[in-house]
Amino acid sequence: MERTFVGNLKSLWRYPVKSMQGEELDSSDIATQGLLGDRAYALWDEKTSRIASAKNPKQWSSLLKCHATLEQTPQFDRPTPSVRISLPNGSTVTSEQAEIDTILSQWIERKVQFLATVPETPSLDQYWPDVEGTAHQDTLTQLFMPPGTFFDSCPIHAITTATLDRLQELYPAGKFERCRFRPNLLIDTQSKQAEFVENNWVGQILTIGDSVSLKIDTLCPRCVVTTLAQAELPQDLNILRTAAQHNNVNAGIRLSVIQGGTICQGDSVWIETCKD
């Protein structure tokens, strides 16, 4: 096995409630389903029987204005701690409040349920904007999620500073901030060269710190969420167009867990490749 140093873990993020803003962490435990507490909760739309997701921005883009934080550090083999949600109107609600469904429904003006348990067949609505190179244009499709999870497809998502720098180089007027891409792991490649370095990592093993090993399954195709207004960032469809025109709509990688453990900001990141 050949081992190559590729950078350091610049930042580490958990998103306790699907499609809401999350929390930056100094460290996190990793289990089979990714970072403990990540996408542990979601909202259920009673009208469509779908998971609420900003992938359908006409209905759910306001979720990106909410901030969700776990009230305690999650632990292996323990129930996920309660979550506190800060709404854009300045109010807060916790998952321990019996009236959470009512509070959230009144705020979003649509009847929703707060979910701590994944439905039998979870799915969401995904809008595809009119961007050449994407699988569909200007249409709504149904995305079925992996059973037992609130993930779109994979338990861990990572992106490098090199990829963000390359996208910025290609579209200087854009704002390619980390939060547009919602990664769990932001890897600083410590390189002056801006490039889609992750493209060459697929099928290899990413190791972080002393113990965690992750399989790099695929590149990460991007969606409309990258284009939406959030925090101080404006709506900008050219964010997605840039990835479509120059990297087949991809930015970052999707990973699954080979061996869990604990990772920390600043940890060394390595790529392991099997020799022929």
N, C-alpha and C positions, 0 to 999 in steps of 0.2 A: 504494500500500500504506500503510495507516494503522498506526502503531506506538504501543502503549500500555504504559507501565511498569506491572507488576503486583506486583513484589516482588523479593526476593532469595533465592538458594539457601541455605537455612538449614543443611541437611545433605545428605550424599551417601553412598549406601550400595551396596555390592556384596555379593552372596550367591553365593560360589563353588560351593557344593553345594546343589542343590535341596532346599528345605524346612528347611535348617539356618540357624541364625543367621549373619549375615554380619559385615562390617567397615565401619566408618565411614571415609570417605576425605577427605583434604584436597582432592584433585583426581582427575580420571579422564579418560582418553581415551575418546571415543565413536566407534564404528564402526557399520556397517550393522546389526549384531546387538546394538547397545546398548553398555553399559559393558563395556570389555574385561575378561574374566574373570568376568562375571556369569553365573550358572547354567551354568558351564562343565562341571560334573560333576554326577553323580546316582548314586543307588543303583538297582539292578535287582533286582526280586523274582523269584527263579527259579520260585516256585510259580505265580504268576499271569502271568508275562511282562509285567509292568507296571513303570513307573517308580514308585519309592517316593515318596509325597507325603503331607504332613500333611492334605491334603484328604480322606483316608480316616483319620480320627484314631484309630479303634479299633485300627488296625494300626500307624500311623506317627506318632502325635503326639509320640513320644519324640524324633523328629528335631529338633524345635524346641528341645530341651535341648542340642543339639550346637552348637559354634561352629567355623566354617570360615574360614580365612584363607590367602590366597596367600602363598607364601614369598618371592616377588619381585614387582616391579611388572610387570604384563603390557605387552607392546609390540606395535605394529602388525606384521603379517606374521611374527610369531614364535609358536611353540607356547605355549599357556597354561602358566604356571609350575606347579610342584607345589603341592599344597594340604595344609595341616596341619589336622587335625580334632581338636578337644578334646571328649572324651566326658564325659557327666555323672558317670561313675565316677572321674573324675580322670586317666584315662589319655589319651594322645594317639597318633595314627597319621598318617603322611603317605602321599600317593599314590605315593611312590617305594618304599615297603616292599612286598616281594613278597607278604607275608602279610596285606595289607590286607583282602582279602575274608574271610579267616578271623577276623580280629580284629573286624570289623564284624558278621559273622554271629553270633559268640559273644556279643557285647554285646547285640544286638537279639533274639537267640534265634530267628533266622529266616535262611534261607540267602539271602544277597544277594551281588551283584557290584558293585564300584565301577566306574562307567562314565566314560570320558573321550571316548568316541565315541557319538554318538546312534544308536540303532537305526533301522532302515528306516522303521518306522511306530510312533513313540513314543506311548504313551498311559498314562493313570493312572486309578485309581478315585477317584471323588468322591462323598463322602457329603453328602446334603442334609438338614440338620436340620429339625425340625418348626417351621418359621417361615413364617407366612403372607406371601405376596408373592414367595417364591422360586419358581424354575421347577419344583421338585419338593419333596416333603416326606417325610422319614423314608425315604429310599431311596438306593441306590447306583447310580451311572451311570458309564459309561466316557467319559473326556474324551480326545479325540485332540489331540495337540499339533502346532504348526506343524512341518513337515518340517525336519530338520536342527538342531532346537533342543530345549532342555529348558525352554522357556518354556511357560506355560499358553496364552498367546495373543499376547502382544506383547513387543517387546524392551525397552521402558522403561515404568515405571509411576511416576506422580507424584501427590502429594496436597498440599493446602495447609493451613496452620495455621488458616485460616478455616473449612474444613470440619471439622477436628478440634474446633475451638471450638464450632461449631454442634451437632455431635453431643453434645458434653459438656453444652451448654446444654439440649438436649432430654432427656438422661438423666444428671442430675448425679451419680447414684450410680455410674455406670460409669467405667472408666478407659480413656480413648481415647488411648492412647499410640501413637507412631509405629510401634513394633515390631509391634503387632497387624496393621497393614496392609501391612507389608513393602515400602514404596516404595523406588525408587532415588533419587527426588528429593523432598525436603520443601521446599516453597516457602513462605516467610514473606511473607504479603501485607501485613504492616505496617499492618493495619487493625484498628480496635477493633470493627468489625461482624462478628459471627459469621454466616456464610452459606455456602451451597454454591456458591461463586463459580465453580468449574470447570464447572458445568452450562452456562454461557454460552460456554465456550471451544471446544466440540467443532466440528471442521471448520476451525479456525484454525491458525495456526503459532505455536509457542512458540520463542522464541530465548533463548539463554543465553550470557552473556559476549560474546566478540568474533566467534565463528564458528559455533556449533552451532545448527542449526535442526531442530525436531522437529514433525511433523504430529500434531495432536491428533485421533486416530481416533475414539475413543468414550469415554463414561464408563466407569468400572471397577466392574462388579458384584461385590459382595463374597460371601464364602463362609464356611464353617464355621471356617476358620483364624483369622478375627478373634475368635472366641469362645473359643479354647483357652488354657489356662494356659501361660504362658511367662515366663521371667525372674521378676520379682516380681509378675506380673499373674495374677489368678485366672481360672478358667473362668467365662464369663458369656455366656449365649445372648442376653441382652438387647442386647449390642453389635450383633449382626446384626439383631435385631428393630427397633432404633432406625433403622438405615439403611433397612430394608424399609418401615417405617411412614411415614417422612418424606422419603425420596429414592429410592423405587423400587429399593431394595437397593444403590444406588450410593454410592461414596465415592472420589473421585479420578478420574484420567484415564489412558487407555492411549495410548501414543505410538509412532510409528515415526520412523526417522531420515531426514531430507532431506539434511542436511549434517553430517558429523562434525567432530570437533576435540577440544579440551580444555576441560573445565569445572572450576571451583573453587568451594569453599564461599565464600559471600559475593557471587558473581557476580549481576549484575542479570538479571532475567527480564522478558521482554517478550512481548506478544501482537501478532501482525501480522494484520491483517484486510484483505482486498481490498475496495476501495471499489466501490460499484455504478456 
